[in-house]
Amino acid sequence: MIKGKCINQKMKMNLSLNNNWMKNDEVTVMLALLDKDLQEMMLHCVKHKWRFEMISSNNLQLYIPKDSLHLLFYLGHQVLSGGKSSDVEA
C-alpha cells in the first residue's frame, strides 16, 4: 500500500513539473565558468537580453527563453572553445 502511494505522489509531482514547464517560457541554467569565460557569457546575456545572476565567483545562473536555448548551446561551444562568437545574432 505504501509503495503504491509513493508512486502516485511521484506521478503527481511529475505532472506538476510538466505543467510548470509548459507554462513557463524560460529555462533556468547554472554554469560554472572560469573568469574570462564567465565575463564573456555575461556579455552575451546582456546582448541577448537574458536575465542572469551571479551565484558565486564562478557560478552564473541564466534564465533563458525556451526559443533561445539552441543559441545557449552554440554560445557555450564558442566560449569554451575560444572561438569568436561576438557576431552571433539571435
Secondary structure per residue as TSV (DSSP state, phi and psi in degrees):
chain	resnum	aa	ss	phi	psi
A	1	M	-	360.0	-43.5
A	2	I	H	-65.5	-40.1
A	3	K	H	-60.7	-44.0
A	4	G	H	-62.7	-37.3
A	5	K	H	-66.2	-41.1
A	6	C	H	-63.9	-41.4
A	7	I	H	-63.6	-42.8
A	8	N	H	-61.9	-40.7
A	9	Q	H	-65.1	-40.1
A	10	K	H	-63.3	-41.9
A	11	M	H	-63.6	-41.3
A	12	K	H	-63.5	-41.2
A	13	M	H	-65.0	-43.3
A	14	N	H	-62.2	-41.6
A	15	L	H	-63.3	-39.8
A	16	S	H	-63.8	-43.8
A	17	L	H	-63.8	-41.1
A	18	N	H	-63.9	-40.3
A	19	N	H	-64.0	-42.0
A	20	N	H	-63.3	-39.4
A	21	W	H	-61.9	-42.4
A	22	M	H	-69.5	-34.4
A	23	K	H	-78.6	-32.7
A	24	N	-	-86.1	130.5
A	25	D	-	-93.1	6.2
A	26	E	E	-118.7	153.5
A	27	V	E	-116.4	134.1
A	28	T	E	-97.8	127.3
A	29	V	E	-130.0	135.3
A	30	M	E	-110.7	129.8
A	31	L	E	-118.3	140.7
A	32	A	E	-112.4	112.7
A	33	L	-	-131.9	158.2
A	34	L	-	-74.9	164.1
A	35	D	H	-50.3	-53.1
A	36	K	H	-62.8	-44.6
A	37	D	H	-66.1	-36.7
A	38	L	H	-63.1	-45.5
A	39	Q	H	-63.1	-41.8
A	40	E	H	-64.9	-40.3
A	41	M	H	-67.3	-36.8
A	42	M	H	-63.7	-38.4
A	43	L	H	-62.1	-40.4
A	44	H	H	-65.0	-38.1
A	45	C	H	-61.5	-44.0
A	46	V	H	-64.9	-44.9
A	47	K	H	-59.9	-41.4
A	48	H	T	-95.9	6.0
A	49	K	T	59.7	41.4
A	50	W	-	-91.9	138.6
A	51	R	E	-74.3	145.5
A	52	F	E	-154.7	161.1
A	53	E	E	-147.7	147.2
A	54	M	E	-81.3	124.4
A	55	I	E	-89.7	-41.5
A	56	S	E	-152.7	-172.1
A	57	S	T	-62.5	-23.8
A	58	N	T	-124.0	6.9
A	59	N	E	-116.8	131.0
A	60	L	E	-124.6	129.4
A	61	Q	E	-105.7	125.2
A	62	L	E	-110.4	146.2
A	63	Y	E	-119.3	101.6
A	64	I	E	-111.4	134.4
A	65	P	E	-58.9	140.8
A	66	K	G	-54.6	-36.4
A	67	D	G	-75.0	-3.1
A	68	S	G	-110.4	4.8
A	69	L	H	-60.1	-38.0
A	70	H	H	-60.5	-34.7
A	71	L	H	-67.5	-35.5
A	72	L	H	-60.1	-44.1
A	73	F	H	-63.2	-41.4
A	74	Y	H	-64.5	-47.3
A	75	L	H	-63.3	-40.8
A	76	G	H	-59.1	-42.9
A	77	H	H	-63.6	-44.1
A	78	Q	H	-64.1	-44.9
A	79	V	H	-64.3	-47.9
A	80	L	H	-72.3	-26.0
A	81	S	H	-89.9	-5.5
A	82	G	T	79.8	10.6
A	83	G	-	-74.4	163.3
A	84	K	-	-85.2	118.1
A	85	S	-	-122.8	13.2
A	86	S	T	-69.6	-16.4
A	87	D	T	-97.7	12.2
A	88	V	-	-74.8	131.3
A	89	E	-	-113.3	150.5
A	90	A	-	-75.4	360.0
